[in-house]
Amino acid sequence: MKNYSGKVVWITGASSGIGEALALGLAKRKARLLLSARNTNALEKISVQCRDAGAMDVKILPFDLKDAAILQQKTLEAIRAFGELDIVILNGGIAQRSLAMNTTIEVDREIMEVDYFSCVAISKFLLPHFCEKNNGQLVVVSSVMGIIGTPFRSGYAAAKHALHGYFDSLRAELWKKYKGIRITLVCPGWVRTNITYNALNGDGSKLDSMDKATARGIDPAIFAETMIRKIASGKNTIVIGGWKETLAVIIQRFFPEFMVKVVRSAAVR
């Protein structure tokens, strides 16, 4: 899908960071946008920016991904907003910065609920719509941590790894009867966003600071432009990051035992 003009794109986690940059990038390509996040005020401001950037139309649908009871309703509302959905980008999530042994099980569950279960739930409620027209692209924003686990990211890495298992399986189930449906997993490396400010410590409190690796990351606008181009190719898995993250993924694939030694001393906090 090289031409996004007129396509209906629903983005979760659209109030800042990668989601905001994606919204603005797709607005320039004259997409019709549905933006979701918890922060209604931020969504309203971004929707104005998207209209100014050239979006054909922009609507907002605020909600909290952690509220599992409303996800079916919100997905149906998303479909009704424009009468259809062409691309759904599941980008919302939370991060973690704590050692496994210092992290409460409640924090692990919260991360899994937002980063994994919300994506699974929305996909289940969305699929009948995609299957009915045998068309649509589901883009799930994972992470390089969905391929490589590092210190201070046990719950986050677990949730992102789970996304790969689930959506790889779902893709295999759909391919024969519904060839018009594409599932794309996007694995960002370090991107310079405020995600670490809201990252959870082991006790559930917010980190409220930016780590050095994130501060040195890719500019969100540059990342979004790359992602928009690459998801148009329809590839199953896309890795976007600096040379270190990209190299790490290659090493993990071909020399996993060596990568085990590397991540022990990785500067991730």
C-alpha positions, -999 to 999 in steps of 0.1 A, spaced: 0 0 0 23 28 -13 -6 53 -15 -21 63 18 -44 89 4 -79 84 16 -70 53 36 -85 51 71 -58 46 97 -64 40 134 -35 47 157 -34 39 194 -9 56 216 -12 86 193 -8 114 219 30 115 218 62 99 206 60 74 178 22 76 176 21 113 172 49 113 146 31 85 127 -1 106 127 16 137 113 35 116 87 3 99 75 -15 133 75 10 146 50 0 116 28 -36 126 31 -49 97 51 -81 97 71 -70 93 107 -86 80 139 -64 88 169 -66 71 203 -48 75 237 -58 84 272 -51 121 270 -80 138 253 -65 173 253 -33 160 236 -53 142 210 -73 173 202 -41 193 197 -26 167 175 -58 163 154 -56 201 146 -19 197 136 -28 167 114 -56 187 96 -31 215 90 -6 189 77 -30 177 50 -51 149 65 -84 143 47 -102 139 80 -93 134 116 -113 120 145 -103 111 180 -113 82 202 -99 85 237 -97 55 260 -73 36 283 -58 4 269 -56 -10 304 -94 -10 307 -101 -45 292 -138 -42 296 -142 -14 271 -119 -26 243 -146 -44 223 -168 -13 225 -140 10 215 -130 -12 185 -165 -12 172 -166 26 176 -134 28 157 -149 8 128 -180 30 128 -161 63 129 -155 62 92 -175 31 83 -143 10 78 -107 6 88 -79 0 63 -48 1 86 -47 -4 124 -15 6 142 -14 -8 177 13 14 191 1 22 227 21 7 256 41 12 287 78 4 295 97 -9 325 130 -1 342 135 -25 371 152 -58 379 130 -88 378 135 -97 414 126 -62 425 94 -60 404 61 -69 419 38 -93 401 12 -66 399 36 -45 377 43 -75 355 6 -80 351 0 -44 342 27 -44 316 13 -76 301 -23 -62 302 -14 -30 282 14 -42 259 1 -77 251 -35 -83 260 -48 -50 247 -33 -58 213 -47 -93 213 -82 -82 223 -84 -54 198 -72 -78 170 -100 -103 180 -127 -76 178 -112 -61 146 -108 -94 126 -144 -99 116 -144 -65 99 -111 -73 81 -123 -108 72 -156 -96 58 -139 -75 32 -108 -97 30 -86 -67 33 -67 -47 59 -34 -43 76 -27 -48 113 5 -32 124 17 -42 159 45 -21 174 67 -45 193 104 -37 201 139 -50 196 132 -62 232 106 -85 215 136 -103 200 163 -98 227 157 -97 264 180 -74 285 184 -65 322 158 -41 336 132 -51 310 120 -86 320 82 -78 320 84 -55 290 105 -80 270 81 -108 280 51 -88 267 69 -79 235 81 -115 229 45 -127 234 33 -104 207 56 -122 182 43 -156 192 7 -146 190 7 -126 158 30 -150 139 5 -177 147 -24 -156 137 -8 -147 104 -3 -184 97 -40 -191 104 -53 -164 81 -31 -167 51 -50 -194 32 -85 -180 33 -78 -143 39 -48 -134 18 -59 -98 17 -52 -93 54 -16 -84 64 0 -85 98 32 -66 103 53 -65 135 75 -34 138 105 -36 162 119 -2 171 153 2 186 160 33 207 137 62 197 139 96 214 105 98 230 92 104 265 83 67 270 108 63 298 92 91 318 61 69 322 81 37 325 73 17 356 97 10 384 94 -23 403 69 -9 428 47 6 401 59 42 404 69 61 373 106 65 365 100 101 355 134 105 337 150 97 304 178 72 302 209 79 281 202 53 255 167 67 248 181 103 247 205 91 220 178 74 200 163 82 166 142 113 162 105 102 162 98 120 130 126 102 112 116 69 127 79 75 116 89 83 80 109 51 78 81 30 94 55 44 71 76 35 40 84 1 53 49 -10 64 37 -2 29 59 -31 17 37 -55 37 67 -73 52 60 -96 82 86 -82 106 104 -49 104 134 -38 125 141 0 127 169 12 148 205 24 150 234 2 139 239 -13 174 203 -25 177 202 -38 141 235 -56 146 222 -71 179 192 -86 161 215 -102 135 238 -116 162 208 -129 181 196 -148 151 229 -164 141 249 -164 173 224 -166 202 249 -180 227 273 -151 221 244 -126 225 236 -140 259 271 -128 270 267 -94 254 234 -85 270 248 -92 305 267 -60 304 245 -40 281 242 -3 290 204 -2 291 199 21 321 
